[in-house]
Amino acid sequence: MNKDTKIYVAGHTGLVGSAFVRQLQKKGYQNLVLRTHCELDLTDQAGVKEFFEKEKPGVVIDAAAKVGGIKANSEHMAEFYYINMQIQQNLIWSAFENGTKKFLFLGSACMYPTNCEQPMREEKILTGLPELTNEGYALAKIGGSRLCSYLYRQYGVEFISAIPANAYGIGDSFDLNHSHVIPALIRRFHEAKEQGRASVTIWGTGMALREFINTDDMADAGIFLLNHYLSNQPINIGTGEEISMLELAEVIKKITGFEGEVLTDPSKPDGMYRRLCDSTRIHELGWNPQKALHAGLTELYEWYLNNKKLKGWI
């Protein structure tokens, strides 16, 4: 990408999209096209088509999605499937019809089958069923990734897809009904400390293993791929490190200063037991993450403390 390339970041106000804006500006890309949801509803096919016909961005980064944790995904599968399918199909097809040169679609590690061999290699997509608690979201993401692949194979356009590990970072949502596991735990431990509670209970057995990547690293990797990667196959973006949910809770407990006990609730689902991306391909291309988990969690906790009143997370 040239520094003056017109780049549209879809979903720029969200967790991942805002990180892409920060990293693009940091690297000197200033010709950014940004639209809020109020300005452009990405589920509106006609509106998206009109936007692309007018702006004709040279590069599109699709960081727009309806997202949530295990509770939201399991209770609202229909919305997670339908809304995400609408968003990504509108974006991908309008970009294709209007001559976008490069398109980066961001998938999810939940695209991999429940019983996938670990660490998960890109060729294992579609070799089995995704984990039930987030099946709707996973199927939608698989669909977007495959559409990019088909367009590349059929028309030769540089539409690529990446599969990041579980994302966290500045800009995350701490709404307990919709948040991912890290912000949910940070808020719960902080509030437990403030209220003097004796314990905090986490969902599941605490034994499930997860890999987390900071969104600044994810965005840096995405920009790297736009400049160095072209294939009809998706590519993983990960750290190669994993942590159990119980260990994660203990780390967050220390960062927030909570002094009580961490309990588990085995009656609640663990989700997929292990989900570690094999990121050998991107590492061999020359990209590696820079932010360690403890440093990223500490940074996010400080951001939460500075923004919780403004955002209404009290």
Residue frames relative to the residue before (quaternion, step in Angstrom):
aa qw qx qy qz dx dy dz
M 1.0000 0.0000 0.0000 0.0000 0.00 0.00 0.00
N 0.3757 -0.6866 0.5724 0.2445 3.55 -1.09 0.74
K 0.6193 -0.5745 0.3831 0.3737 3.57 -1.15 0.54
D 0.7235 0.4137 -0.2483 0.4937 3.60 1.13 -0.52
T 0.3612 0.7343 -0.4961 0.2902 3.61 1.24 0.20
K 0.4089 -0.6896 0.5347 0.2671 3.58 -0.97 0.83
I 0.0524 -0.8200 0.5685 -0.0417 3.56 -0.54 1.24
Y 0.1669 -0.7710 0.6089 0.0830 3.55 -0.78 1.06
V 0.1265 -0.7692 0.6242 0.0527 3.56 -0.75 1.10
A 0.2040 -0.7862 0.5757 0.0945 3.57 -0.36 1.25
G 0.7995 0.2129 -0.1843 0.5306 3.57 -0.79 1.01
H 0.2319 0.8405 -0.4702 0.1365 3.58 1.14 0.60
T 0.6493 0.5095 -0.3383 0.4521 3.62 1.17 -0.29
G 0.5990 0.5957 -0.3499 0.4049 3.58 1.25 -0.22
L 0.7788 -0.3611 0.2576 0.4436 3.52 -1.37 0.02
V 0.7649 0.3625 -0.1981 0.4943 3.59 0.66 -1.10
G 0.6590 0.5363 -0.3140 0.4237 3.58 0.90 -0.90
S 0.6551 0.5069 -0.3171 0.4619 3.58 0.97 -0.82
A 0.6207 0.5279 -0.3408 0.4689 3.58 1.11 -0.63
F 0.6265 0.5250 -0.3366 0.4675 3.59 1.03 -0.72
V 0.6354 0.5165 -0.3355 0.4658 3.59 0.96 -0.80
R 0.6508 0.5158 -0.3189 0.4568 3.61 0.90 -0.87
Q 0.7109 0.4607 -0.2685 0.4585 3.58 0.84 -0.98
L 0.6268 0.5283 -0.3409 0.4603 3.61 1.00 -0.73
Q 0.6764 0.4790 -0.2934 0.4763 3.58 0.89 -0.91
K 0.6213 0.5473 -0.3293 0.4539 3.57 1.05 -0.77
K 0.7254 0.4229 -0.2261 0.4937 3.58 1.07 -0.78
G 0.6294 -0.5958 0.3177 0.3846 3.60 1.25 0.14
Y 0.4966 0.6156 -0.4560 0.4080 3.60 1.22 0.27
Q 0.0436 -0.8547 0.5166 -0.0251 3.58 -0.32 1.23
N 0.6333 0.5375 -0.3410 0.4400 3.62 1.19 -0.34
L 0.1814 0.8161 -0.5168 0.1844 3.54 0.59 1.24
V 0.2195 -0.7423 0.6215 0.1208 3.55 -1.06 0.87
L 0.0196 0.8191 -0.5676 0.0806 3.57 -0.59 1.16
R 0.0010 0.7858 -0.6182 0.0188 3.56 -1.02 0.83
T 0.3675 -0.7037 0.5605 0.2360 3.57 -0.96 0.87
H 0.6780 -0.4696 0.3573 0.4383 3.58 -1.26 0.16
C 0.6331 0.5330 -0.3321 0.4527 3.59 1.05 -0.75
E 0.6895 0.4739 -0.2718 0.4756 3.58 1.09 -0.70
L 0.8005 0.0000 0.0308 0.5986 3.58 1.11 -0.68
D 0.2068 -0.7675 0.6005 0.0873 3.54 -0.57 1.23
L 0.3174 -0.8048 0.4733 0.1661 3.57 -0.32 1.24
T 0.5977 0.5280 -0.3827 0.4665 3.60 1.23 -0.07
D 0.5914 0.5584 -0.3516 0.4634 3.59 1.32 -0.15
Q 0.3407 -0.7877 0.4759 0.1924 3.58 -0.15 1.29
A 0.6769 0.4934 -0.2975 0.4580 3.58 0.87 -0.94
G 0.6585 0.5195 -0.3056 0.4507 3.57 0.98 -0.84
V 0.6538 0.5017 -0.3041 0.4779 3.56 0.99 -0.85
K 0.6398 0.5267 -0.3205 0.4588 3.57 0.97 -0.85
E 0.6589 0.5059 -0.3054 0.4654 3.59 0.93 -0.87
F 0.6261 0.5442 -0.3270 0.4527 3.58 1.01 -0.83
F 0.6971 0.4678 -0.2798 0.4658 3.60 0.84 -0.95
E 0.6303 0.5337 -0.3376 0.4515 3.58 1.01 -0.73
K 0.6896 0.4664 -0.2716 0.4828 3.57 1.10 -0.68
E 0.7833 0.3750 -0.1837 0.4605 3.60 0.73 -1.08
K 0.0455 -0.8422 0.5314 0.0792 3.61 1.03 -0.80
P 0.0142 0.8268 -0.5611 0.0370 3.61 0.55 1.11
G 0.4631 -0.6845 0.4896 0.2780 3.57 -1.07 0.72
V 0.7762 0.1471 -0.0654 0.6095 3.55 1.19 -0.67
V 0.0887 -0.7758 0.6229 0.0479 3.55 -1.06 0.80
I 0.1132 -0.7519 0.6469 0.0575 3.55 -1.01 0.92
D 0.1970 -0.8096 0.5470 0.0809 3.56 -0.46 1.22
A 0.1099 0.7883 -0.5904 0.1343 3.54 -0.14 1.35
A 0.4935 0.6623 -0.4181 0.3783 3.57 1.27 0.35
A 0.2628 0.7560 -0.5658 0.1979 3.58 -0.84 0.94
K 0.4131 -0.6113 0.5944 0.3200 3.51 -1.34 0.30
V 0.0175 0.8301 -0.5525 0.0737 3.58 -0.50 1.18
G 0.1295 0.7820 -0.6050 0.0753 3.54 -1.31 0.30
G 0.6136 -0.5622 0.4129 0.3701 3.52 -1.32 0.11
I 0.7859 -0.3472 0.2304 0.4569 3.54 -1.33 -0.12
K 0.6325 0.5382 -0.3339 0.4459 3.61 1.03 -0.75
A 0.6931 0.4699 -0.2788 0.4702 3.58 0.80 -1.02
N 0.6567 0.5228 -0.3132 0.4443 3.59 0.94 -0.87
S 0.7105 0.4653 -0.2710 0.4530 3.57 0.85 -0.92
E 0.7171 0.4458 -0.2563 0.4704 3.61 1.08 -0.61
H 0.7923 0.2477 -0.1191 0.5447 3.61 1.16 -0.46
M 0.0512 0.8487 -0.5231 0.0589 3.58 0.89 0.95
A 0.6343 0.5524 -0.3408 0.4200 3.59 0.93 -0.85
E 0.6922 0.4668 -0.2799 0.4740 3.58 0.85 -0.96
F 0.6528 0.5164 -0.3263 0.4481 3.59 0.93 -0.82
Y 0.6624 0.4782 -0.3056 0.4891 3.57 1.07 -0.67
Y 0.7338 0.4687 -0.2549 0.4204 3.57 0.61 -1.18
I 0.6991 0.4751 -0.2865 0.4511 3.60 0.77 -1.00
N 0.6802 0.4794 -0.3047 0.4633 3.59 0.90 -0.84
M 0.6151 0.5272 -0.3514 0.4693 3.60 1.04 -0.66
Q 0.6413 0.5247 -0.3247 0.4559 3.58 0.96 -0.83
I 0.6763 0.5150 -0.2992 0.4335 3.56 0.77 -1.06
Q 0.7574 0.4189 -0.2452 0.4367 3.57 0.60 -1.12
Q 0.6473 0.5045 -0.3420 0.4577 3.62 0.97 -0.66
N 0.6213 0.5273 -0.3405 0.4690 3.59 1.02 -0.71
L 0.6910 0.4854 -0.2779 0.4580 3.57 0.88 -0.96
I 0.6994 0.4849 -0.2879 0.4391 3.58 0.74 -1.04
W 0.7193 0.4526 -0.2761 0.4488 3.57 0.79 -0.96
S 0.6456 0.5026 -0.3292 0.4714 3.60 0.98 -0.75
A 0.6191 0.5273 -0.3429 0.4702 3.60 1.03 -0.72
F 0.6534 0.5147 -0.3072 0.4624 3.57 0.94 -0.91
E 0.6979 0.4864 -0.2776 0.4464 3.60 0.84 -0.95
N 0.7663 0.3686 -0.1885 0.4913 3.58 1.12 -0.59
G 0.6478 -0.6263 0.2881 0.3242 3.53 1.14 0.69
T 0.2534 0.7607 -0.5516 0.2299 3.59 1.10 0.56
K 0.3966 -0.7576 0.4753 0.2069 3.58 -0.77 1.06
K 0.8026 0.0722 -0.0044 0.5921 3.56 0.99 -0.87
F 0.0334 -0.7842 0.6194 -0.0157 3.57 -0.98 0.90
L 0.1087 -0.7796 0.6145 0.0522 3.56 -0.89 0.98
F 0.1177 -0.7815 0.6120 0.0302 3.56 -0.64 1.20
L 0.2289 -0.7837 0.5666 0.1112 3.55 -0.83 1.02
G 0.2097 -0.7875 0.5735 0.0833 3.53 -0.63 1.20
S 0.4034 -0.6824 0.5458 0.2716 3.55 -1.14 -0.68
A 0.5747 -0.6018 0.4324 0.3473 3.56 -1.14 0.65
C 0.5823 0.5835 -0.3833 0.4165 3.61 1.19 -0.36
M 0.4708 0.6652 -0.4392 0.3781 3.60 1.29 -0.02
Y 0.6192 0.5715 -0.3447 0.4137 3.60 1.14 -0.54
P 0.6026 -0.5789 0.4053 0.3708 3.60 -1.13 0.59
T 0.6559 -0.5385 0.3693 0.3788 3.55 -1.19 0.64
N 0.7921 0.2811 -0.1347 0.5248 3.58 0.84 -0.98
C 0.2117 0.8185 -0.5093 0.1607 3.56 1.12 0.65
E 0.5405 -0.5997 0.4877 0.3323 3.54 -1.12 0.76
Q 0.2505 -0.7875 0.5519 0.1119 3.57 -0.94 0.95
P 0.5178 -0.2409 -0.8176 0.0737 1.53 -1.92 1.62
M 0.5697 -0.6572 0.3999 0.2893 3.55 -1.16 0.72
R 0.2082 -0.7875 0.5738 0.0856 3.55 -0.73 1.14
E 0.6591 -0.5800 0.3232 0.3531 3.53 -1.06 0.84
E 0.6637 0.5255 -0.3172 0.4275 3.61 0.98 -0.72
K 0.5818 0.6017 -0.3691 0.4039 3.62 1.24 -0.12
I 0.4377 0.6742 -0.4730 0.3607 3.59 1.26 -0.07
L 0.8375 0.1644 -0.1705 0.4924 3.59 -1.02 0.94
T 0.5223 0.6133 -0.4424 0.3943 3.61 1.13 0.47
G 0.7965 0.0497 -0.0470 0.6007 3.59 1.29 0.08
L 0.6485 -0.5324 0.3844 0.3850 3.57 -1.34 0.11
P 0.4665 -0.6652 0.4959 0.3067 3.61 -1.03 0.71
E 0.6676 -0.4922 0.3734 0.4156 3.56 -1.29 0.30
L 0.5638 -0.6828 0.3550 0.3000 3.57 -0.78 1.09
T 0.6611 0.5553 -0.3338 0.3784 3.61 0.89 -0.84
N 0.7893 0.1779 -0.1424 0.5701 3.62 1.15 -0.37
E 0.1778 0.8368 -0.4999 0.1352 3.56 1.14 0.66
G 0.6473 0.5391 -0.3316 0.4249 3.61 0.90 -0.86
Y 0.6736 0.4829 -0.2784 0.4854 3.55 0.91 -0.95
A 0.6547 0.5296 -0.3092 0.4419 3.57 0.95 -0.92
L 0.6728 0.4974 -0.3029 0.4562 3.59 0.88 -0.92
A 0.6264 0.5254 -0.3392 0.4653 3.58 1.03 -0.74
K 0.6760 0.4922 -0.2960 0.4617 3.59 0.90 -0.88
I 0.6091 0.5298 -0.3506 0.4747 3.57 1.05 -0.69
G 0.6464 0.5363 -0.3164 0.4410 3.58 0.96 -0.86
G 0.6670 0.4965 -0.3052 0.4641 3.58 0.93 -0.84
S 0.6487 0.5208 -0.3108 0.4598 3.55 0.98 -0.85
R 0.6772 0.4893 -0.2975 0.4621 3.57 0.95 -0.87
L 0.6172 0.5401 -0.3572 0.4469 3.60 1.01 -0.70
C 0.6315 0.5105 -0.3337 0.4788 3.60 0.98 -0.75
S 0.6484 0.5244 -0.3096 0.4568 3.56 0.99 -0.86
Y 0.6628 0.5065 -0.3084 0.4572 3.58 0.92 -0.88
L 0.6559 0.5109 -0.3143 0.4583 3.59 0.95 -0.84
Y 0.6357 0.5152 -0.3258 0.4737 3.58 1.03 -0.77
R 0.7014 0.4765 -0.2733 0.4542 3.59 0.86 -0.97
Q 0.7344 0.4414 -0.2385 0.4570 3.57 0.95 -0.88
Y 0.8253 0.2267 -0.0769 0.5115 3.57 0.95 -0.91
G 0.4659 -0.7133 0.4253 0.3054 3.60 1.24 -0.15
V 0.4264 0.6968 -0.4800 0.3198 3.61 1.19 0.28
E 0.4809 -0.6951 0.4660 0.2616 3.56 -1.09 0.76
F 0.2342 0.7475 -0.5687 0.2509 3.53 0.49 1.29
I 0.0018 -0.8237 0.5634 -0.0639 3.57 -0.45 1.24
S 0.1936 -0.7682 0.5950 0.1353 3.57 -1.25 0.35
A 0.1673 -0.7729 0.6079 0.0711 3.52 -1.16 0.77
I 0.2471 -0.7574 0.5900 0.1306 3.56 -1.16 0.65
P 0.1203 -0.8225 0.5526 0.0611 3.60 -0.14 1.21
A 0.5379 -0.5622 0.5065 0.3715 3.53 -1.28 0.38
N 0.7326 -0.3916 0.2926 0.4736 3.60 -1.27 0.02
A 0.2764 -0.8062 0.5107 0.1129 3.55 -0.67 1.16
Y 0.0664 0.7536 -0.6535 0.0250 3.53 -1.23 0.62
G 0.3580 0.7553 -0.5112 0.2003 3.58 -1.18 0.34
I 0.7712 -0.3225 0.2730 0.4762 3.50 -1.39 -0.14
G 0.7589 0.3413 -0.2655 0.4869 3.57 -0.91 0.94
D 0.4492 0.6998 -0.4499 0.3258 3.59 1.28 -0.03
S 0.4533 -0.6657 0.5205 0.2836 3.56 -1.28 0.41
F 0.1943 -0.7879 0.5775 0.0897 3.54 -0.95 0.94
D 0.3286 0.7176 -0.5220 0.3235 3.57 1.22 0.55
L 0.4133 -0.7652 0.4340 0.2351 3.58 -0.45 1.17
N 0.6500 0.5166 -0.3279 0.4507 3.61 1.17 -0.38
H 0.8060 0.2732 -0.1164 0.5120 3.59 1.15 -0.48
S 0.5434 0.6751 -0.3864 0.3157 3.60 1.20 -0.27
H 0.5322 -0.5779 0.5110 0.3487 3.52 -1.36 0.34
V 0.7386 -0.4684 0.2576 0.4108 3.55 -1.28 0.31
I 0.6758 0.5114 -0.3278 0.4176 3.64 0.83 -0.84
P 0.7046 0.4199 -0.3033 0.4850 3.67 0.70 -0.86
A 0.6019 0.5554 -0.3646 0.4431 3.60 1.07 -0.65
L 0.6812 0.4781 -0.2888 0.4732 3.58 0.91 -0.89
I 0.6227 0.5392 -0.3450 0.4500 3.59 0.96 -0.81
R 0.6910 0.4713 -0.2909 0.4645 3.58 0.82 -0.94
R 0.6704 0.5086 -0.3123 0.4409 3.59 0.89 -0.88
F 0.6729 0.4753 -0.3054 0.4775 3.60 0.93 -0.80
H 0.6339 0.5232 -0.3372 0.4590 3.59 1.00 -0.78
E 0.6899 0.4696 -0.2870 0.4702 3.59 0.85 -0.93
A 0.6114 0.5381 -0.3495 0.4631 3.59 1.07 -0.66
K 0.6337 0.5162 -0.3203 0.4789 3.59 1.04 -0.77
E 0.6738 0.5053 -0.2921 0.4531 3.56 0.89 -0.99
Q 0.7437 0.4046 -0.2104 0.4888 3.59 1.02 -0.78
G 0.4547 -0.7264 0.4192 0.2999 3.57 1.27 0.02
R 0.2760 0.7874 -0.5102 0.2086 3.58 1.07 0.65
A 0.5100 -0.6690 0.4601 0.2840 3.55 -1.22 0.56
S 0.8228 0.0523 0.0042 0.5659 3.59 1.13 -0.51
V 0.1937 -0.7137 0.6544 0.1581 3.51 -1.42 0.25
T 0.2074 -0.7880 0.5707 0.1018 3.59 -0.87 0.97
I 0.1845 -0.7804 0.5894 0.0977 3.56 -0.87 0.97
W 0.5913 -0.5869 0.4229 0.3565 3.57 -1.21 0.55
G 0.8193 0.2980 -0.2037 0.4454 3.54 -1.22 0.61
T 0.7162 -0.4501 0.3388 0.4120 3.51 -1.36 -0.23
G 0.4529 -0.6781 0.4541 0.3588 3.56 1.21 -0.48
M 0.5964 0.6079 -0.3451 0.3946 3.56 1.30 -0.14
A 0.5056 0.6572 -0.4298 0.3573 3.61 1.19 -0.35
L 0.2890 -0.7737 0.5485 0.1306 3.55 -1.00 0.92
R 0.0158 -0.8018 0.5972 -0.0116 3.57 -1.00 0.84
E 0.2984 -0.7032 0.6196 0.1803 3.50 -1.32 0.57
F 0.1005 -0.8086 0.5790 0.0286 3.60 -0.84 0.96
I 0.0865 -0.7799 0.6181 0.0476 3.53 -1.13 0.74
N 0.4510 -0.6800 0.5093 0.2736 3.54 -0.95 0.89
T 0.5542 -0.6557 0.3989 0.3224 3.57 -0.94 0.86
D 0.5790 0.5586 -0.3913 0.4468 3.61 1.10 -0.46
D 0.6488 0.4875 -0.3051 0.4984 3.58 1.05 -0.77
M 0.6383 0.5349 -0.3321 0.4430 3.58 0.96 -0.85
A 0.6748 0.4895 -0.2942 0.4675 3.57 0.90 -0.93
D 0.6200 0.5341 -0.3354 0.4667 3.57 1.01 -0.79
A 0.6563 0.5036 -0.3021 0.4737 3.58 1.00 -0.85
G 0.6493 0.5309 -0.3226 0.4388 3.58 0.96 -0.83
I 0.6524 0.4935 -0.3061 0.4870 3.58 0.99 -0.83
F 0.6058 0.5504 -0.3350 0.4668 3.56 1.08 -0.76
L 0.6792 0.4924 -0.2933 0.4586 3.60 0.90 -0.91
L 0.6210 0.5409 -0.3461 0.4495 3.60 1.00 -0.73
N 0.7274 0.4178 -0.2305 0.4932 3.57 1.13 -0.59
H 0.8253 0.2755 -0.0949 0.4837 3.60 1.11 -0.57
Y 0.7428 0.4014 -0.2130 0.4917 3.61 1.20 -0.12
L 0.1159 0.7656 -0.6276 0.0807 3.54 -1.04 0.83
S 0.3173 0.7227 -0.5524 0.2680 3.57 -0.55 1.21
N 0.4739 -0.6513 0.5037 0.3124 3.54 -1.24 0.41
Q 0.6307 0.4988 -0.3334 0.4922 3.59 1.30 0.09
P 0.5031 -0.6389 0.4778 0.3323 3.60 -1.02 0.69
I 0.2169 -0.7658 0.5913 0.1295 3.55 -1.27 0.36
N 0.4520 -0.7090 0.4804 0.2494 3.56 -0.94 0.94
I 0.1223 -0.7354 0.6592 0.0982 3.53 -1.27 0.61
G 0.2900 0.7706 -0.5216 0.2238 3.57 -0.37 1.20
T 0.5502 -0.6186 0.4636 0.3156 3.51 -1.37 0.07
G 0.4084 -0.7087 0.4741 0.3259 3.57 1.18 -0.58
E 0.6585 0.4680 -0.3043 0.5047 3.59 1.30 0.13
E 0.0877 -0.8048 0.5858 0.0382 3.58 -1.04 0.73
I 0.1376 -0.7754 0.6146 0.0457 3.52 -1.29 0.51
S 0.4614 -0.6654 0.5001 0.3070 3.60 -1.05 0.69
M 0.6286 -0.5462 0.3934 0.3895 3.57 -1.20 0.48
L 0.6411 0.5124 -0.3302 0.4663 3.58 1.04 -0.71
E 0.6473 0.5043 -0.3166 0.4758 3.59 0.98 -0.81
L 0.6267 0.5307 -0.3297 0.4656 3.57 1.02 -0.81
A 0.6503 0.5171 -0.3134 0.4598 3.57 0.94 -0.89
E 0.6541 0.5113 -0.3158 0.4594 3.59 0.98 -0.81
V 0.6286 0.5207 -0.3342 0.4711 3.60 1.03 -0.76
I 0.6843 0.4748 -0.2870 0.4731 3.58 0.87 -0.95
K 0.5772 0.5764 -0.3639 0.4497 3.58 1.10 -0.67
K 0.6919 0.4684 -0.2787 0.4734 3.59 0.88 -0.91
I 0.6549 0.5228 -0.3199 0.4421 3.59 0.93 -0.87
T 0.7240 0.4278 -0.2434 0.4834 3.59 0.98 -0.83
G 0.4649 -0.7050 0.4291 0.3204 3.58 1.23 -0.30
F 0.3766 0.7130 -0.5033 0.3106 3.60 1.18 0.41
E 0.2307 -0.8200 0.5159 0.0906 3.59 -0.82 1.01
G 0.5356 0.6469 -0.4022 0.3646 3.60 1.24 0.06
E 0.6717 -0.5004 0.3900 0.3824 3.53 -1.35 -0.34
V 0.3109 -0.7137 0.5941 0.2026 3.55 -1.21 0.61
L 0.0821 -0.8021 0.5914 0.0062 3.57 -0.70 1.15
T 0.2927 -0.7368 0.5782 0.1930 3.57 -1.24 0.41
D 0.2206 -0.7548 0.6030 0.1340 3.57 -1.27 0.49
P 0.2148 -0.8298 0.5040 0.1067 3.61 0.07 1.30
S 0.5563 0.6011 -0.4055 0.4061 3.62 1.20 -0.21
K 0.6512 0.4691 -0.3053 0.5125 3.58 1.26 -0.34
P 0.5791 -0.6325 0.3843 0.3419 3.62 -1.07 0.65
D 0.4204 -0.6763 0.5512 0.2490 3.53 -1.23 0.63
G 0.3603 -0.6644 0.5471 0.3598 3.54 1.11 -0.74
M 0.7696 -0.2844 0.2451 0.5165 3.58 -1.23 -0.41
Y 0.5089 -0.6911 0.4094 0.3095 3.61 -0.74 1.03
R 0.8069 0.0201 0.0263 0.5897 3.59 0.89 -0.89
R 0.0353 0.7977 -0.5988 0.0624 3.57 -0.95 0.86
L 0.1954 0.7823 -0.5534 0.2087 3.55 0.16 1.36
C 0.3182 -0.7633 0.5361 0.1692 3.57 -0.68 1.12
D 0.3355 -0.6848 0.6061 0.2262 3.54 -1.10 0.75
S 0.0590 -0.8436 0.5333 -0.0201 3.58 -0.19 1.30
T 0.1981 0.8213 -0.5090 0.1648 3.55 1.20 0.56
R 0.6663 0.5397 -0.3216 0.4018 3.59 0.87 -0.94
I 0.7122 0.4301 -0.2814 0.4782 3.60 0.79 -0.90
H 0.6176 0.5344 -0.3519 0.4573 3.59 1.08 -0.63
E 0.6595 0.5012 -0.3061 0.4692 3.58 1.03 -0.78
L 0.6109 0.5392 -0.3471 0.4643 3.59 1.20 -0.48
G 0.6414 -0.5619 0.3125 0.4186 3.57 1.22 -0.32
W 0.6235 0.5254 -0.3634 0.4507 3.61 1.22 0.12
N 0.0395 0.7740 -0.6310 0.0342 3.55 -1.13 0.80
P 0.5377 -0.6321 0.4427 0.3397 3.62 -1.07 0.68
Q 0.3194 -0.7735 0.5260 0.1516 3.55 -1.20 0.60
K 0.7416 0.4250 -0.2219 0.4692 3.62 1.08 -0.66
A 0.3504 -0.7408 0.5409 0.1894 3.58 -0.65 1.14
L 0.6457 -0.5663 0.3513 0.3727 3.57 -1.14 0.69
H 0.6716 0.5041 -0.3199 0.4386 3.62 0.79 -0.92
A 0.6563 0.5020 -0.3095 0.4705 3.58 0.97 -0.83
G 0.6625 0.5083 -0.3028 0.4594 3.57 0.98 -0.83
L 0.6535 0.5070 -0.3098 0.4689 3.58 1.01 -0.80
T 0.6354 0.5237 -0.3221 0.4673 3.58 1.01 -0.80
E 0.6409 0.5224 -0.3033 0.4737 3.57 0.99 -0.87
L 0.6795 0.4914 -0.2905 0.4609 3.57 0.92 -0.92
Y 0.6269 0.5276 -0.3424 0.4597 3.61 0.99 -0.73
E 0.6464 0.5092 -0.3162 0.4721 3.59 0.96 -0.82
W 0.6417 0.5129 -0.3215 0.4710 3.59 1.03 -0.80
Y 0.6250 0.5381 -0.3287 0.4602 3.58 1.02 -0.80
L 0.6617 0.5112 -0.3103 0.4524 3.60 0.86 -0.92
N 0.7061 0.4684 -0.2600 0.4631 3.57 1.02 -0.80
N 0.7808 0.3593 -0.1624 0.4846 3.60 1.18 -0.47
K 0.4825 0.7212 -0.4250 0.2577 3.61 1.18 -0.30
K 0.6596 0.4840 -0.3232 0.4756 3.61 1.00 -0.68
L 0.6391 0.5366 -0.3156 0.4517 3.56 0.97 -0.89
K 0.7432 0.4143 -0.2107 0.4812 3.57 0.96 -0.92
G 0.4881 -0.6777 0.4252 0.3489 3.59 1.23 -0.22
W 0.4539 0.6817 -0.4563 0.3481 3.60 1.18 0.44
I 0.4789 0.6428 -0.4529 0.3903 3.58 0.68 1.09
